[in-house]
Amino acid sequence: MLVLFLTYYSTKWLSTKTNLTMKSKYINIVDKIMLGQNKFLAIAEICNKYYVLSITERSIKIIKELDDFQPIPDIKPENNVEFNNILNKFLKR
């Protein structure tokens, strides 16, 4: 149980440290999909404009500017079970 507890909180701590270094004021990757090994298509928001990007191991190219793009807000399902709740139930036993 101690290992699970330490693993949970250490990964949570590491994720907050990683997010701080990877955030940008002007660029946000809205969505991305892997097409193959080291090949992605991504939608990026850059200065309130949206672009489709081609990302490979050697280059990043703007394929097209999306004029009328509206991102879909993140909706969490009501039956979403978080790891913290499961861990707490397990620790109570």
PDB file of N, CA, C and O in Angstrom:
ATOM      1  N   MET A   1       0.824  -1.194   0.000  1.00  0.00           N
ATOM      2  CA  MET A   1       0.000   0.000   0.000  1.00  0.00           C
ATOM      3  C   MET A   1       0.862   1.249   0.000  1.00  0.00           C
ATOM      4  O   MET A   1       0.540   2.232  -0.667  1.00  0.00           O
ATOM      5  N   LEU A   2       1.929   1.215   0.727  1.00  0.00           N
ATOM      6  CA  LEU A   2       2.817   2.370   0.789  1.00  0.00           C
ATOM      7  C   LEU A   2       3.403   2.685  -0.587  1.00  0.00           C
ATOM      8  O   LEU A   2       3.561   3.851  -0.951  1.00  0.00           O
ATOM      9  N   VAL A   3       3.718   1.652  -1.336  1.00  0.00           N
ATOM     10  CA  VAL A   3       4.278   1.847  -2.681  1.00  0.00           C
ATOM     11  C   VAL A   3       3.263   2.535  -3.588  1.00  0.00           C
ATOM     12  O   VAL A   3       3.618   3.445  -4.337  1.00  0.00           O
ATOM     13  N   LEU A   4       1.994   2.104  -3.527  1.00  0.00           N
ATOM     14  CA  LEU A   4       0.942   2.747  -4.326  1.00  0.00           C
ATOM     15  C   LEU A   4       0.780   4.210  -3.939  1.00  0.00           C
ATOM     16  O   LEU A   4       0.665   5.080  -4.802  1.00  0.00           O
ATOM     17  N   PHE A   5       0.772   4.469  -2.658  1.00  0.00           N
ATOM     18  CA  PHE A   5       0.624   5.833  -2.156  1.00  0.00           C
ATOM     19  C   PHE A   5       1.768   6.722  -2.644  1.00  0.00           C
ATOM     20  O   PHE A   5       1.533   7.816  -3.159  1.00  0.00           O
ATOM     21  N   LEU A   6       3.003   6.251  -2.480  1.00  0.00           N
ATOM     22  CA  LEU A   6       4.163   7.029  -2.920  1.00  0.00           C
ATOM     23  C   LEU A   6       4.196   7.205  -4.434  1.00  0.00           C
ATOM     24  O   LEU A   6       4.570   8.271  -4.923  1.00  0.00           O
ATOM     25  N   THR A   7       3.815   6.182  -5.175  1.00  0.00           N
ATOM     26  CA  THR A   7       3.783   6.268  -6.630  1.00  0.00           C
ATOM     27  C   THR A   7       2.770   7.303  -7.087  1.00  0.00           C
ATOM     28  O   THR A   7       3.064   8.121  -7.959  1.00  0.00           O
ATOM     29  N   TYR A   8       1.591   7.271  -6.510  1.00  0.00           N
ATOM     30  CA  TYR A   8       0.536   8.218  -6.876  1.00  0.00           C
ATOM     31  C   TYR A   8       0.977   9.662  -6.656  1.00  0.00           C
ATOM     32  O   TYR A   8       0.874  10.487  -7.564  1.00  0.00           O
ATOM     33  N   TYR A   9       1.462   9.966  -5.470  1.00  0.00           N
ATOM     34  CA  TYR A   9       1.820  11.349  -5.168  1.00  0.00           C
ATOM     35  C   TYR A   9       3.094  11.801  -5.875  1.00  0.00           C
ATOM     36  O   TYR A   9       3.225  12.979  -6.204  1.00  0.00           O
ATOM     37  N   SER A  10       4.020  10.900  -6.110  1.00  0.00           N
ATOM     38  CA  SER A  10       5.231  11.313  -6.837  1.00  0.00           C
ATOM     39  C   SER A  10       4.923  11.581  -8.305  1.00  0.00           C
ATOM     40  O   SER A  10       5.475  12.519  -8.880  1.00  0.00           O
ATOM     41  N   THR A  11       4.053  10.779  -8.929  1.00  0.00           N
ATOM     42  CA  THR A  11       3.695  11.063 -10.321  1.00  0.00           C
ATOM     43  C   THR A  11       2.864  12.333 -10.427  1.00  0.00           C
ATOM     44  O   THR A  11       2.984  13.076 -11.401  1.00  0.00           O
ATOM     45  N   LYS A  12       2.036  12.581  -9.448  1.00  0.00           N
ATOM     46  CA  LYS A  12       1.264  13.834  -9.434  1.00  0.00           C
ATOM     47  C   LYS A  12       2.208  15.035  -9.312  1.00  0.00           C
ATOM     48  O   LYS A  12       2.029  16.038 -10.002  1.00  0.00           O
ATOM     49  N   TRP A  13       3.190  14.934  -8.455  1.00  0.00           N
ATOM     50  CA  TRP A  13       4.154  16.019  -8.263  1.00  0.00           C
ATOM     51  C   TRP A  13       4.974  16.231  -9.541  1.00  0.00           C
ATOM     52  O   TRP A  13       5.184  17.369  -9.960  1.00  0.00           O
ATOM     53  N   LEU A  14       5.435  15.139 -10.158  1.00  0.00           N
ATOM     54  CA  LEU A  14       6.213  15.247 -11.388  1.00  0.00           C
ATOM     55  C   LEU A  14       5.401  15.848 -12.529  1.00  0.00           C
ATOM     56  O   LEU A  14       5.935  16.624 -13.321  1.00  0.00           O
ATOM     57  N   SER A  15       4.129  15.504 -12.624  1.00  0.00           N
ATOM     58  CA  SER A  15       3.308  16.039 -13.708  1.00  0.00           C
ATOM     59  C   SER A  15       3.111  17.546 -13.563  1.00  0.00           C
ATOM     60  O   SER A  15       3.042  18.250 -14.571  1.00  0.00           O
ATOM     61  N   THR A  16       3.019  18.055 -12.342  1.00  0.00           N
ATOM     62  CA  THR A  16       2.877  19.499 -12.179  1.00  0.00           C
ATOM     63  C   THR A  16       4.168  20.211 -12.555  1.00  0.00           C
ATOM     64  O   THR A  16       4.126  21.306 -13.116  1.00  0.00           O
ATOM     65  N   LYS A  17       5.301  19.613 -12.257  1.00  0.00           N
ATOM     66  CA  LYS A  17       6.586  20.220 -12.619  1.00  0.00           C
ATOM     67  C   LYS A  17       6.797  20.199 -14.131  1.00  0.00           C
ATOM     68  O   LYS A  17       7.331  21.157 -14.691  1.00  0.00           O
ATOM     69  N   THR A  18       6.391  19.134 -14.790  1.00  0.00           N
ATOM     70  CA  THR A  18       6.543  19.020 -16.235  1.00  0.00           C
ATOM     71  C   THR A  18       5.633  19.999 -16.950  1.00  0.00           C
ATOM     72  O   THR A  18       6.048  20.616 -17.932  1.00  0.00           O
ATOM     73  N   ASN A  19       4.396  20.159 -16.482  1.00  0.00           N
ATOM     74  CA  ASN A  19       3.456  21.079 -17.121  1.00  0.00           C
ATOM     75  C   ASN A  19       3.929  22.519 -17.050  1.00  0.00           C
ATOM     76  O   ASN A  19       3.670  23.295 -17.969  1.00  0.00           O
ATOM     77  N   LEU A  20       4.611  22.889 -15.988  1.00  0.00           N
ATOM     78  CA  LEU A  20       5.088  24.255 -15.864  1.00  0.00           C
ATOM     79  C   LEU A  20       6.140  24.579 -16.911  1.00  0.00           C
ATOM     80  O   LEU A  20       6.176  25.697 -17.424  1.00  0.00           O
ATOM     81  N   THR A  21       6.987  23.628 -17.234  1.00  0.00           N
ATOM     82  CA  THR A  21       8.045  23.891 -18.195  1.00  0.00           C
ATOM     83  C   THR A  21       7.561  23.798 -19.629  1.00  0.00           C
ATOM     84  O   THR A  21       8.209  24.342 -20.524  1.00  0.00           O
ATOM     85  N   MET A  22       6.438  23.124 -19.883  1.00  0.00           N
ATOM     86  CA  MET A  22       5.977  22.910 -21.240  1.00  0.00           C
ATOM     87  C   MET A  22       4.843  23.849 -21.649  1.00  0.00           C
ATOM     88  O   MET A  22       4.352  23.741 -22.773  1.00  0.00           O
ATOM     89  N   LYS A  23       4.422  24.740 -20.808  1.00  0.00           N
ATOM     90  CA  LYS A  23       3.332  25.651 -21.148  1.00  0.00           C
ATOM     91  C   LYS A  23       3.878  26.861 -21.883  1.00  0.00           C
ATOM     92  O   LYS A  23       5.017  27.283 -21.681  1.00  0.00           O
ATOM     93  N   SER A  24       3.033  27.400 -22.736  1.00  0.00           N
ATOM     94  CA  SER A  24       3.401  28.570 -23.512  1.00  0.00           C
ATOM     95  C   SER A  24       2.277  29.596 -23.419  1.00  0.00           C
ATOM     96  O   SER A  24       1.109  29.231 -23.287  1.00  0.00           O
ATOM     97  N   LYS A  25       2.621  30.851 -23.484  1.00  0.00           N
ATOM     98  CA  LYS A  25       1.616  31.907 -23.435  1.00  0.00           C
ATOM     99  C   LYS A  25       0.837  32.009 -24.741  1.00  0.00           C
ATOM    100  O   LYS A  25      -0.343  32.359 -24.728  1.00  0.00           O
ATOM    101  N   TYR A  26       1.475  31.709 -25.863  1.00  0.00           N
ATOM    102  CA  TYR A  26       0.888  31.995 -27.163  1.00  0.00           C
ATOM    103  C   TYR A  26       0.585  30.764 -28.013  1.00  0.00           C
ATOM    104  O   TYR A  26      -0.099  30.884 -29.029  1.00  0.00           O
ATOM    105  N   ILE A  27       1.070  29.595 -27.633  1.00  0.00           N
ATOM    106  CA  ILE A  27       0.882  28.393 -28.441  1.00  0.00           C
ATOM    107  C   ILE A  27       0.269  27.297 -27.580  1.00  0.00           C
ATOM    108  O   ILE A  27       0.711  27.047 -26.459  1.00  0.00           O
ATOM    109  N   ASN A  28      -0.771  26.641 -28.130  1.00  0.00           N
ATOM    110  CA  ASN A  28      -1.441  25.559 -27.431  1.00  0.00           C
ATOM    111  C   ASN A  28      -1.793  24.481 -28.449  1.00  0.00           C
ATOM    112  O   ASN A  28      -2.409  24.775 -29.473  1.00  0.00           O
ATOM    113  N   ILE A  29      -1.408  23.235 -28.181  1.00  0.00           N
ATOM    114  CA  ILE A  29      -1.798  22.119 -29.032  1.00  0.00           C
ATOM    115  C   ILE A  29      -3.192  21.689 -28.583  1.00  0.00           C
ATOM    116  O   ILE A  29      -3.358  21.174 -27.477  1.00  0.00           O
ATOM    117  N   VAL A  30      -4.186  21.897 -29.432  1.00  0.00           N
ATOM    118  CA  VAL A  30      -5.577  21.593 -29.100  1.00  0.00           C
ATOM    119  C   VAL A  30      -5.841  20.099 -29.206  1.00  0.00           C
ATOM    120  O   VAL A  30      -6.517  19.521 -28.355  1.00  0.00           O
ATOM    121  N   ASP A  31      -5.303  19.472 -30.257  1.00  0.00           N
ATOM    122  CA  ASP A  31      -5.524  18.046 -30.468  1.00  0.00           C
ATOM    123  C   ASP A  31      -4.421  17.516 -31.366  1.00  0.00           C
ATOM    124  O   ASP A  31      -3.851  18.262 -32.163  1.00  0.00           O
ATOM    125  N   LYS A  32      -4.118  16.230 -31.239  1.00  0.00           N
ATOM    126  CA  LYS A  32      -3.145  15.611 -32.142  1.00  0.00           C
ATOM    127  C   LYS A  32      -3.475  14.145 -32.303  1.00  0.00           C
ATOM    128  O   LYS A  32      -4.083  13.525 -31.431  1.00  0.00           O
ATOM    129  N   ILE A  33      -3.061  13.601 -33.441  1.00  0.00           N
ATOM    130  CA  ILE A  33      -3.283  12.193 -33.735  1.00  0.00           C
ATOM    131  C   ILE A  33      -2.024  11.628 -34.364  1.00  0.00           C
ATOM    132  O   ILE A  33      -1.397  12.255 -35.218  1.00  0.00           O
ATOM    133  N   MET A  34      -1.668  10.433 -33.926  1.00  0.00           N
ATOM    134  CA  MET A  34      -0.477   9.770 -34.446  1.00  0.00           C
ATOM    135  C   MET A  34      -0.835   9.058 -35.747  1.00  0.00           C
ATOM    136  O   MET A  34      -1.801   8.297 -35.794  1.00  0.00           O
ATOM    137  N   LEU A  35      -0.064   9.302 -36.797  1.00  0.00           N
ATOM    138  CA  LEU A  35      -0.289   8.672 -38.093  1.00  0.00           C
ATOM    139  C   LEU A  35       0.661   7.516 -38.346  1.00  0.00           C
ATOM    140  O   LEU A  35       0.375   6.631 -39.152  1.00  0.00           O
ATOM    141  N   GLY A  36       1.763   7.526 -37.670  1.00  0.00           N
ATOM    142  CA  GLY A  36       2.775   6.488 -37.812  1.00  0.00           C
ATOM    143  C   GLY A  36       3.865   6.774 -36.801  1.00  0.00           C
ATOM    144  O   GLY A  36       3.728   7.665 -35.963  1.00  0.00           O
ATOM    145  N   GLN A  37       4.943   6.021 -36.879  1.00  0.00           N
ATOM    146  CA  GLN A  37       6.036   6.242 -35.948  1.00  0.00           C
ATOM    147  C   GLN A  37       6.631   7.626 -36.184  1.00  0.00           C
ATOM    148  O   GLN A  37       7.120   7.919 -37.275  1.00  0.00           O
ATOM    149  N   ASN A  38       6.588   8.472 -35.165  1.00  0.00           N
ATOM    150  CA  ASN A  38       7.119   9.841 -35.202  1.00  0.00           C
ATOM    151  C   ASN A  38       6.457  10.711 -36.264  1.00  0.00           C
ATOM    152  O   ASN A  38       7.101  11.609 -36.808  1.00  0.00           O
ATOM    153  N   LYS A  39       5.163  10.460 -36.576  1.00  0.00           N
ATOM    154  CA  LYS A  39       4.414  11.274 -37.543  1.00  0.00           C
ATOM    155  C   LYS A  39       3.057  11.610 -36.939  1.00  0.00           C
ATOM    156  O   LYS A  39       2.300  10.721 -36.550  1.00  0.00           O
ATOM    157  N   PHE A  40       2.761  12.896 -36.865  1.00  0.00           N
ATOM    158  CA  PHE A  40       1.531  13.364 -36.247  1.00  0.00           C
ATOM    159  C   PHE A  40       0.859  14.424 -37.107  1.00  0.00           C
ATOM    160  O   PHE A  40       1.508  15.115 -37.892  1.00  0.00           O
ATOM    161  N   LEU A  41      -0.446  14.535 -36.944  1.00  0.00           N
ATOM    162  CA  LEU A  41      -1.196  15.706 -37.371  1.00  0.00           C
ATOM    163  C   LEU A  41      -1.665  16.369 -36.093  1.00  0.00           C
ATOM    164  O   LEU A  41      -2.084  15.692 -35.154  1.00  0.00           O
ATOM    165  N   ALA A  42      -1.596  17.686 -36.053  1.00  0.00           N
ATOM    166  CA  ALA A  42      -1.993  18.396 -34.843  1.00  0.00           C
ATOM    167  C   ALA A  42      -2.757  19.649 -35.208  1.00  0.00           C
ATOM    168  O   ALA A  42      -2.555  20.235 -36.272  1.00  0.00           O
ATOM    169  N   ILE A  43      -3.642  20.050 -34.304  1.00  0.00           N
ATOM    170  CA  ILE A  43      -4.306  21.343 -34.410  1.00  0.00           C
ATOM    171  C   ILE A  43      -3.701  22.207 -33.324  1.00  0.00           C
ATOM    172  O   ILE A  43      -3.743  21.868 -32.141  1.00  0.00           O
ATOM    173  N   ALA A  44      -3.133  23.337 -33.746  1.00  0.00           N
ATOM    174  CA  ALA A  44      -2.480  24.240 -32.801  1.00  0.00           C
ATOM    175  C   ALA A  44      -3.179  25.585 -32.801  1.00  0.00           C
ATOM    176  O   ALA A  44      -3.570  26.102 -33.847  1.00  0.00           O
ATOM    177  N   GLU A  45      -3.330  26.141 -31.609  1.00  0.00           N
ATOM    178  CA  GLU A  45      -3.834  27.502 -31.474  1.00  0.00           C
ATOM    179  C   GLU A  45      -2.621  28.406 -31.263  1.00  0.00           C
ATOM    180  O   GLU A  45      -1.892  28.269 -30.280  1.00  0.00           O
ATOM    181  N   ILE A  46      -2.422  29.319 -32.190  1.00  0.00           N
ATOM    182  CA  ILE A  46      -1.295  30.243 -32.118  1.00  0.00           C
ATOM    183  C   ILE A  46      -1.850  31.652 -32.240  1.00  0.00           C
ATOM    184  O   ILE A  46      -2.366  32.032 -33.291  1.00  0.00           O
ATOM    185  N   CYS A  47      -1.744  32.427 -31.171  1.00  0.00           N
ATOM    186  CA  CYS A  47      -2.253  33.805 -31.133  1.00  0.00           C
ATOM    187  C   CYS A  47      -3.713  33.874 -31.560  1.00  0.00           C
ATOM    188  O   CYS A  47      -4.083  34.698 -32.396  1.00  0.00           O
ATOM    189  N   ASN A  48      -4.536  33.012 -30.987  1.00  0.00           N
ATOM    190  CA  ASN A  48      -5.980  32.949 -31.220  1.00  0.00           C
ATOM    191  C   ASN A  48      -6.377  32.568 -32.637  1.00  0.00           C
ATOM    192  O   ASN A  48      -7.511  32.825 -33.040  1.00  0.00           O
ATOM    193  N   LYS A  49      -5.487  31.971 -33.396  1.00  0.00           N
ATOM    194  CA  LYS A  49      -5.790  31.411 -34.713  1.00  0.00           C
ATOM    195  C   LYS A  49      -5.436  29.934 -34.670  1.00  0.00           C
ATOM    196  O   LYS A  49      -4.513  29.533 -33.961  1.00  0.00           O
ATOM    197  N   TYR A  50      -6.170  29.121 -35.430  1.00  0.00           N
ATOM    198  CA  TYR A  50      -5.976  27.676 -35.414  1.00  0.00           C
ATOM    199  C   TYR A  50      -5.339  27.207 -36.721  1.00  0.00           C
ATOM    200  O   TYR A  50      -5.685  27.681 -37.803  1.00  0.00           O
ATOM    201  N   TYR A  51      -4.389  26.251 -36.597  1.00  0.00           N
ATOM    202  CA  TYR A  51      -3.661  25.732 -37.742  1.00  0.00           C
ATOM    203  C   TYR A  51      -3.592  24.211 -37.654  1.00  0.00           C
ATOM    204  O   TYR A  51      -3.532  23.644 -36.563  1.00  0.00           O
ATOM    205  N   VAL A  52      -3.601  23.549 -38.831  1.00  0.00           N
ATOM    206  CA  VAL A  52      -3.323  22.124 -38.910  1.00  0.00           C
ATOM    207  C   VAL A  52      -1.838  21.989 -39.181  1.00  0.00           C
ATOM    208  O   VAL A  52      -1.323  22.567 -40.139  1.00  0.00           O
ATOM    209  N   LEU A  53      -1.147  21.229 -38.344  1.00  0.00           N
ATOM    210  CA  LEU A  53       0.292  21.055 -38.461  1.00  0.00           C
ATOM    211  C   LEU A  53       0.630  19.615 -38.823  1.00  0.00           C
ATOM    212  O   LEU A  53      -0.026  18.675 -38.376  1.00  0.00           O
ATOM    213  N   SER A  54       1.653  19.464 -39.630  1.00  0.00           N
ATOM    214  CA  SER A  54       2.242  18.163 -39.920  1.00  0.00           C
ATOM    215  C   SER A  54       3.537  18.093 -39.119  1.00  0.00           C
ATOM    216  O   SER A  54       4.421  18.932 -39.291  1.00  0.00           O
ATOM    217  N   ILE A  55       3.652  17.099 -38.247  1.00  0.00           N
ATOM    218  CA  ILE A  55       4.819  16.991 -37.376  1.00  0.00           C
ATOM    219  C   ILE A  55       5.501  15.659 -37.653  1.00  0.00           C
ATOM    220  O   ILE A  55       4.903  14.595 -37.489  1.00  0.00           O
ATOM    221  N   THR A  56       6.758  15.732 -38.074  1.00  0.00           N
ATOM    222  CA  THR A  56       7.552  14.530 -38.284  1.00  0.00           C
ATOM    223  C   THR A  56       8.824  14.646 -37.457  1.00  0.00           C
ATOM    224  O   THR A  56       9.029  15.619 -36.732  1.00  0.00           O
ATOM    225  N   GLU A  57       9.656  13.651 -37.579  1.00  0.00           N
ATOM    226  CA  GLU A  57      10.908  13.625 -36.826  1.00  0.00           C
ATOM    227  C   GLU A  57      11.820  14.788 -37.224  1.00  0.00           C
ATOM    228  O   GLU A  57      12.594  15.288 -36.408  1.00  0.00           O
ATOM    229  N   ARG A  58      11.721  15.207 -38.474  1.00  0.00           N
ATOM    230  CA  ARG A  58      12.645  16.228 -38.985  1.00  0.00           C
ATOM    231  C   ARG A  58      12.026  17.586 -39.254  1.00  0.00           C
ATOM    232  O   ARG A  58      12.756  18.557 -39.455  1.00  0.00           O
ATOM    233  N   SER A  59      10.694  17.688 -39.262  1.00  0.00           N
ATOM    234  CA  SER A  59      10.110  18.993 -39.602  1.00  0.00           C
ATOM    235  C   SER A  59       8.716  19.163 -39.007  1.00  0.00           C
ATOM    236  O   SER A  59       8.036  18.201 -38.650  1.00  0.00           O
ATOM    237  N   ILE A  60       8.332  20.405 -38.919  1.00  0.00           N
ATOM    238  CA  ILE A  60       6.976  20.799 -38.548  1.00  0.00           C
ATOM    239  C   ILE A  60       6.527  21.795 -39.606  1.00  0.00           C
ATOM    240  O   ILE A  60       7.188  22.807 -39.841  1.00  0.00           O
ATOM    241  N   LYS A  61       5.382  21.495 -40.249  1.00  0.00           N
ATOM    242  CA  LYS A  61       4.887  22.353 -41.320  1.00  0.00           C
ATOM    243  C   LYS A  61       3.440  22.717 -41.056  1.00  0.00           C
ATOM    244  O   LYS A  61       2.662  21.903 -40.560  1.00  0.00           O
ATOM    245  N   ILE A  62       3.085  23.955 -41.394  1.00  0.00           N
ATOM    246  CA  ILE A  62       1.695  24.383 -41.336  1.00  0.00           C
ATOM    247  C   ILE A  62       1.030  23.933 -42.630  1.00  0.00           C
ATOM    248  O   ILE A  62       1.427  24.353 -43.717  1.00  0.00           O
ATOM    249  N   ILE A  63       0.026  23.084 -42.513  1.00  0.00           N
ATOM    250  CA  ILE A  63      -0.686  22.603 -43.690  1.00  0.00           C
ATOM    251  C   ILE A  63      -1.766  23.592 -44.099  1.00  0.00           C
ATOM    252  O   ILE A  63      -1.914  23.908 -45.280  1.00  0.00           O
ATOM    253  N   LYS A  64      -2.528  24.085 -43.108  1.00  0.00           N
ATOM    254  CA  LYS A  64      -3.640  24.969 -43.418  1.00  0.00           C
ATOM    255  C   LYS A  64      -4.059  25.756 -42.184  1.00  0.00           C
ATOM    256  O   LYS A  64      -3.983  25.254 -41.062  1.00  0.00           O
ATOM    257  N   GLU A  65      -4.499  26.987 -42.396  1.00  0.00           N
ATOM    258  CA  GLU A  65      -5.115  27.770 -41.326  1.00  0.00           C
ATOM    259  C   GLU A  65      -6.603  27.441 -41.309  1.00  0.00           C
ATOM    260  O   GLU A  65      -7.253  27.420 -42.354  1.00  0.00           O
ATOM    261  N   LEU A  66      -7.135  27.188 -40.126  1.00  0.00           N
ATOM    262  CA  LEU A  66      -8.554  26.858 -39.977  1.00  0.00           C
ATOM    263  C   LEU A  66      -9.312  28.129 -39.605  1.00  0.00           C
ATOM    264  O   LEU A  66      -9.211  28.613 -38.478  1.00  0.00           O
ATOM    265  N   ASP A  67     -10.069  28.662 -40.557  1.00  0.00           N
ATOM    266  CA  ASP A  67     -10.741  29.951 -40.339  1.00  0.00           C
ATOM    267  C   ASP A  67     -11.917  29.863 -39.367  1.00  0.00           C
ATOM    268  O   ASP A  67     -12.043  30.703 -38.475  1.00  0.00           O
ATOM    269  N   ASP A  68     -12.766  28.871 -39.527  1.00  0.00           N
ATOM    270  CA  ASP A  68     -13.991  28.787 -38.718  1.00  0.00           C
ATOM    271  C   ASP A  68     -13.944  27.670 -37.685  1.00  0.00           C
ATOM    272  O   ASP A  68     -14.988  27.116 -37.342  1.00  0.00           O
ATOM    273  N   PHE A  69     -12.777  27.327 -37.185  1.00  0.00           N
ATOM    274  CA  PHE A  69     -12.636  26.229 -36.241  1.00  0.00           C
ATOM    275  C   PHE A  69     -13.093  26.646 -34.858  1.00  0.00           C
ATOM    276  O   PHE A  69     -12.704  27.703 -34.360  1.00  0.00           O
ATOM    277  N   GLN A  70     -13.927  25.809 -34.232  1.00  0.00           N
ATOM    278  CA  GLN A  70     -14.368  26.013 -32.855  1.00  0.00           C
ATOM    279  C   GLN A  70     -14.058  24.746 -32.070  1.00  0.00           C
ATOM    280  O   GLN A  70     -14.677  23.713 -32.324  1.00  0.00           O
ATOM    281  N   PRO A  71     -13.116  24.788 -31.120  1.00  0.00           N
ATOM    282  CA  PRO A  71     -12.779  23.572 -30.367  1.00  0.00           C
ATOM    283  C   PRO A  71     -13.962  23.111 -29.517  1.00  0.00           C
ATOM    284  O   PRO A  71     -14.737  23.919 -29.005  1.00  0.00           O
ATOM    285  N   ILE A  72     -14.076  21.788 -29.381  1.00  0.00           N
ATOM    286  CA  ILE A  72     -15.120  21.194 -28.545  1.00  0.00           C
ATOM    287  C   ILE A  72     -14.630  21.232 -27.102  1.00  0.00           C
ATOM    288  O   ILE A  72     -13.518  20.783 -26.821  1.00  0.00           O
ATOM    289  N   PRO A  73     -15.439  21.759 -26.181  1.00  0.00           N
ATOM    290  CA  PRO A  73     -15.002  21.794 -24.778  1.00  0.00           C
ATOM    291  C   PRO A  73     -14.873  20.387 -24.212  1.00  0.00           C
ATOM    292  O   PRO A  73     -15.608  19.478 -24.599  1.00  0.00           O
ATOM    293  N   ASP A  74     -13.935  20.222 -23.294  1.00  0.00           N
ATOM    294  CA  ASP A  74     -13.738  18.926 -22.636  1.00  0.00           C
ATOM    295  C   ASP A  74     -14.916  18.645 -21.723  1.00  0.00           C
ATOM    296  O   ASP A  74     -15.252  19.447 -20.852  1.00  0.00           O
ATOM    297  N   ILE A  75     -15.540  17.488 -21.938  1.00  0.00           N
ATOM    298  CA  ILE A  75     -16.666  17.064 -21.104  1.00  0.00           C
ATOM    299  C   ILE A  75     -16.282  15.746 -20.451  1.00  0.00           C
ATOM    300  O   ILE A  75     -16.012  14.754 -21.128  1.00  0.00           O
ATOM    301  N   LYS A  76     -16.262  15.752 -19.122  1.00  0.00           N
ATOM    302  CA  LYS A  76     -15.941  14.531 -18.395  1.00  0.00           C
ATOM    303  C   LYS A  76     -17.230  13.762 -18.150  1.00  0.00           C
ATOM    304  O   LYS A  76     -18.227  14.344 -17.722  1.00  0.00           O
ATOM    305  N   PRO A  77     -17.218  12.477 -18.412  1.00  0.00           N
ATOM    306  CA  PRO A  77     -18.416  11.673 -18.121  1.00  0.00           C
ATOM    307  C   PRO A  77     -18.699  11.642 -16.626  1.00  0.00           C
ATOM    308  O   PRO A  77     -17.786  11.704 -15.804  1.00  0.00           O
ATOM    309  N   GLU A  78     -19.979  11.545 -16.292  1.00  0.00           N
ATOM    310  CA  GLU A  78     -20.367  11.549 -14.882  1.00  0.00           C
ATOM    311  C   GLU A  78     -19.897  10.301 -14.148  1.00  0.00           C
ATOM    312  O   GLU A  78     -19.686  10.330 -12.935  1.00  0.00           O
ATOM    313  N   ASN A  79     -19.734   9.209 -14.879  1.00  0.00           N
ATOM    314  CA  ASN A  79     -19.325   7.970 -14.236  1.00  0.00           C
ATOM    315  C   ASN A  79     -17.806   7.805 -14.230  1.00  0.00           C
ATOM    316  O   ASN A  79     -17.305   6.696 -14.044  1.00  0.00           O
ATOM    317  N   ASN A  80     -17.078   8.890 -14.429  1.00  0.00           N
ATOM    318  CA  ASN A  80     -15.617   8.856 -14.426  1.00  0.00           C
ATOM    319  C   ASN A  80     -15.115   8.579 -13.007  1.00  0.00           C
ATOM    320  O   ASN A  80     -15.446   9.308 -12.071  1.00  0.00           O
ATOM    321  N   VAL A  81     -14.327   7.539 -12.859  1.00  0.00           N
ATOM    322  CA  VAL A  81     -13.788   7.163 -11.555  1.00  0.00           C
ATOM    323  C   VAL A  81     -12.328   7.591 -11.509  1.00  0.00           C
ATOM    324  O   VAL A  81     -11.521   7.166 -12.335  1.00  0.00           O
ATOM    325  N   GLU A  82     -12.000   8.425 -10.548  1.00  0.00           N
ATOM    326  CA  GLU A  82     -10.636   8.904 -10.429  1.00  0.00           C
ATOM    327  C   GLU A  82      -9.799   7.940  -9.591  1.00  0.00           C
ATOM    328  O   GLU A  82     -10.313   7.242  -8.718  1.00  0.00           O
ATOM    329  N   PHE A  83      -8.511   7.919  -9.875  1.00  0.00           N
ATOM    330  CA  PHE A  83      -7.584   7.033  -9.174  1.00  0.00           C
ATOM    331  C   PHE A  83      -7.566   7.330  -7.678  1.00  0.00           C
ATOM    332  O   PHE A  83      -7.462   6.414  -6.862  1.00  0.00           O
ATOM    333  N   ASN A  84      -7.665   8.594  -7.322  1.00  0.00           N
ATOM    334  CA  ASN A  84      -7.637   8.979  -5.916  1.00  0.00           C
ATOM    335  C   ASN A  84      -8.784   8.334  -5.144  1.00  0.00           C
ATOM    336  O   ASN A  84      -8.589   7.872  -4.020  1.00  0.00           O
ATOM    337  N   ASN A  85      -9.975   8.300  -5.734  1.00  0.00           N
ATOM    338  CA  ASN A  85     -11.126   7.680  -5.066  1.00  0.00           C
ATOM    339  C   ASN A  85     -10.919   6.176  -4.886  1.00  0.00           C
ATOM    340  O   ASN A  85     -11.234   5.619  -3.835  1.00  0.00           O
ATOM    341  N   ILE A  86     -10.391   5.532  -5.914  1.00  0.00           N
ATOM    342  CA  ILE A  86     -10.134   4.100  -5.819  1.00  0.00           C
ATOM    343  C   ILE A  86      -9.094   3.797  -4.751  1.00  0.00           C
ATOM    344  O   ILE A  86      -9.247   2.859  -3.970  1.00  0.00           O
ATOM    345  N   LEU A  87      -8.030   4.602  -4.724  1.00  0.00           N
ATOM    346  CA  LEU A  87      -6.977   4.409  -3.710  1.00  0.00           C
ATOM    347  C   LEU A  87      -7.521   4.595  -2.308  1.00  0.00           C
ATOM    348  O   LEU A  87      -7.190   3.822  -1.408  1.00  0.00           O
ATOM    349  N   ASN A  88      -8.358   5.619  -2.106  1.00  0.00           N
ATOM    350  CA  ASN A  88      -8.928   5.852  -0.783  1.00  0.00           C
ATOM    351  C   ASN A  88      -9.817   4.699  -0.338  1.00  0.00           C
ATOM    352  O   ASN A  88      -9.777   4.313   0.830  1.00  0.00           O
ATOM    353  N   LYS A  89     -10.622   4.139  -1.247  1.00  0.00           N
ATOM    354  CA  LYS A  89     -11.455   2.987  -0.907  1.00  0.00           C
ATOM    355  C   LYS A  89     -10.595   1.786  -0.533  1.00  0.00           C
ATOM    356  O   LYS A  89     -10.904   1.054   0.407  1.00  0.00           O
ATOM    357  N   PHE A  90      -9.495   1.593  -1.294  1.00  0.00           N
ATOM    358  CA  PHE A  90      -8.597   0.480  -1.026  1.00  0.00           C
ATOM    359  C   PHE A  90      -7.906   0.635   0.329  1.00  0.00           C
ATOM    360  O   PHE A  90      -7.732  -0.346   1.051  1.00  0.00           O
ATOM    361  N   LEU A  91      -7.511   1.864   0.676  1.00  0.00           N
ATOM    362  CA  LEU A  91      -6.819   2.107   1.946  1.00  0.00           C
ATOM    363  C   LEU A  91      -7.736   1.945   3.146  1.00  0.00           C
ATOM    364  O   LEU A  91      -7.271   1.610   4.236  1.00  0.00           O
ATOM    365  N   LYS A  92      -9.031   2.175   2.965  1.00  0.00           N
ATOM    366  CA  LYS A  92      -9.987   2.049   4.068  1.00  0.00           C
ATOM    367  C   LYS A  92     -10.226   0.602   4.478  1.00  0.00           C
ATOM    368  O   LYS A  92     -10.676   0.340   5.594  1.00  0.00           O
ATOM    369  N   ARG A  93      -9.928  -0.339   3.583  1.00  0.00           N
ATOM    370  CA  ARG A  93     -10.148  -1.765   3.890  1.00  0.00           C
ATOM    371  C   ARG A  93      -9.205  -2.260   4.904  1.00  0.00           C
ATOM    372  O   ARG A  93      -9.256  -3.433   5.274  1.00  0.00           O
TER     373      ARG A  93
END
